[in-house]
Amino acid sequence: MMDATYWGRRFGVVIFKDAIEGDVLWYKFIYKRETVADYKEGVDYLALHGFTILAVVCDGLKGLRNIFPECKFQLCQFHQVMAVKTKLTLHPKLEASIELLELSRLLCHTDKESFVGAFGEWEEKWHDFLLERSADANGKTHYVHKNLRSAYLSLKRNMPWLWTWYDFPELNIPNTNNALESLNSDLKAKLNLHKGISLERRKVFIQDFLKAHKPLKKK
């Protein structure tokens, strides 16, 4: 499992965690938004220390799949649900949006056949609605339901990587990054008890916290 967590816009940490043993395998402090290069550094480190990565669970950072050509790739279903919620809001008004939001909420709690089937039915039902366009004063046309289309296309585009855990049960791949998110939440809760400390002391605190989860490296 891999993800980044942040404190503000200019400080965060990328963490790799073993989904089976629960150990933190690698981490890196970052002072900007995460990049594929940050994750590549972690992958190279694990390879150098004899690890074989069978599968990866992460969010949808663009280009991330390309650095794992030989690994099974599982897109965190929770991140996908949150992406749909962000595009549709928690209280959409369109019937099609309401139905898609409710369908997305089932993603983490159902099997592949049921979800893919229900998604196909929704797609067929709202096919024409999704294609509706309108023209502006210059005669240029654009889709009417942009946010709905964005949420729909996000699900459709990512569908092949939302069910890797289901297709390869022998690998025991988690369908979400929730175990890593829980670690991040625990870290933030403990760090919040020490508000106002300097960046260097904050880094030491984070290192000590992660050391308790058996990391192999600090940077």
Secondary structure, 3 states (H helix, E strand, C coil): CEEEEECCCCCEEEEEECCCCCCEEEEEEECCCCCHHHHHHHHHHHHHCCCCCCEEEECCCCCHHHHCCCCEEEECHHHHHHHHHHHHCCCCCCHHHHHHHHHHCCHHHCCHHHHHHHHHHHHHHCHHHHCCEEECCCCCEEECCHHHHHHHHHHHHHHHHHCHHHHCHHHCCCCCCHHHHHHHHHHHHHHHHHCCCCHHHHHHHHHHHHHCCCCCCCC
